Amino acid sequence: GGTAVVVVAAGSGTRLGLGIPKALVPLGGRPLLAHALDGVIASGVATRIVVVLPPGDTELVGVCAGYAPAHPIHTVTGGASRTASVRAGLDAAGPGIDHVLVHDAARCLTPGWVFSGVVEALRAGADAVVPAVPVVDTIKSVVASASPRIGPEIVAGTHERSTLRAVQTPQGFRLGRLLAAHAEASTWEADRAVSVTDDAALMEAVGETVYVVPGAPESLKITTRIDLLLAETLVSNGYE
Ligand code: C5P
């Protein structure tokens, strides 16, 4: 069976503060989405590529159209949340697809070997796979402070760093299992205070085993201006 890669690019990019959709932000003179799609194509893992775009966009549709006819890119409109955008992409995965990789357009410098590593674990029998890297910071959880005059938060606990990983995309899934997890999640999602920030969390919530494979430091998620500066430096040093 085939492997679909769903690239979610429907975010607003508010935290970059540039006033354009994040996927259109130029990096080395080309939109982030173009870098992301180059990476997906170069990895060679995709039998079908679906890009999820902001409603009303025409420029990003143009970026995708530029890959035809050699690499046709299917485009669909995203939703208000990342989860809704992923769902729209999964609905467009098409027939004959066993595995799906969900990738953030914001991780536009992910090397091909990360895609291959995720696909290898799927082919070896995993139903859910995430690429991850060790964390360098010590991670603590916090709660609201009882003395906001002193500070708004206090530490509630410290997590053993050696057991923590920073999880990236592409995250890989057996398509049928991910669709089932999304369907189940939609029944309780609205009642939950927590936001679902990755697809593997839905699989965890329904009791699936999620395997971890190596991620890459250059697979950073471009979120703020400082990430964009780092990405510019990476591109000018040959990370493409
Ligand atoms: O907001 P966050 O940085 O977690 O977004 C990660 C990815 O999800 C980005 O590539 C963004 O374009 C995408 N996204 C989306 N639809 C939304 C929100 C985010 O496709 N409604």
Boltz pocket constraint, residues with backbone or C-beta under 6 A from the ligand:
constraints:
  - pocket:
      binder: B
      contacts: [[A, 8], [A, 9], [A, 10], [A, 11], [A, 12], [A, 22], [A, 23], [A, 52], [A, 78], [A, 79], [A, 80], [A, 81], [A, 82], [A, 83], [A, 85], [A, 86], [A, 103], [A, 104], [A, 105], [A, 106], [A, 107], [A, 197], [A, 221], [A, 222], [A, 223]]
      max_distance: 6.0
